[in-house]
Amino acid sequence: MAITVQNFIKLANLYNQIAMIMSAICVQKGGIDIENYAGRFFAADVLEYVYEYGRRLMDANKNLPGDVVDVINRFGQQYERVKGLTTPTQKPLYEMTLDEFERVMNI
């Protein structure tokens, strides 16, 4: 995938759609906090990818429009808030026992 503004916009729209769907799921499941939703790890990974893509776009193209730079910076701020989003034991989900997984996912 070439690093272009158009591709960045597509990735940003993908992340925004994921965030909207997650919000809707949380409401449908009785208003659970998004911080307690099991898909929060996936959303954090997508956000990291989008921000990293935007950062590379800024490095490759010094003449980006100001609004694109602002969006990239906003994704960076969002990513800073969630980059520490890990399991309490720092174990990958696939290495957890069922009890550990249920505790992390607030099941």
N, C-alpha and C positions, 0 to 999 in steps of 0.2 A: 504494500500500500504506500503510495507516494505521500509524503508529508505536505498536505495542502490545506488551505483554509476550508475548502469545501468538505474535505474528509473530517477535519476537526469539528465542523458544524454537525455533520452526521453523527459523530461519536457523542457530542454534547447532547444532541437530541435523544440519542439512545439512552444516555444516563438519565435525562429528565423524565423520559417515559418510564424507566425502571423505578425511579423515585415516586412517580405518581401511582404506579401499580402497587408498590409496596405500601403506600399510604392508604390506598383503597382496601387492600387486604387487611391491614391493621384495624381499620374501622369495621370491616365486615366481621372480623374475629372478636368483636366486642370491645373495640377501642384499646387494644394493647399498645403500649408505647413502642415506637419504632426502634428504640434501643433494645427492646426485648424480642424483636422479630427475628426469626431464624435466618432470614435472607439478608440480614444486615452485613454479614461478612462478604457476600457476593457483591452487594452494592458498593462496599468500601473498595473492593478489588477493581470494579469497573471505574469508580471515581479516580483511583490511582492511575489507571491506564489512560483515562481521558486527560488528566492533568499532565502526566508525563508526555503524552503526545503533544499537548499544547506547549509545553516547555520546549520540546524539540523544535516545534514550529517557530517559536520565538527566536531560538538560537539560529535556525537556518534562514530566517527571513527578518531582517532588521526593519523593513518598511511595512509592517503589519498595521492595519487600521487600528485606531485607538480603542474602538469598541470590542474588537477581537482580543486585544491585550487585556482589557478589563474583564472579559469573560474568563480568560485563562487565569488571571489573578484571583477571581472569585472561586474558581474550581480549586486553586491552590489553597485558599483560605479554608474551604470546606474540607479538603484533604487533610490539612493540618489538624483539624478537630477530630478526624476519625482514624488517623494513621496509627494510633495506639490501640485500635480496636482489635484486641486479641483475646483469646480465651484466658481465663484467670490462671490456668496452669501453664500457659504458653505452649500447650500441646496442640498439634494439628488435629482437626476434628476427626480425621480418619484413624488416629491412634487412640482415641478416647474409648473408655468403656461406655456402655449404655447409661449407667448411672451418672458418669461425668458429663456425658452429652446432654442428658435431660436437665441436669443442674445448670449448665451453661445456657441452654435454650429456654430456661424457665418453664419447663413442661411439668 
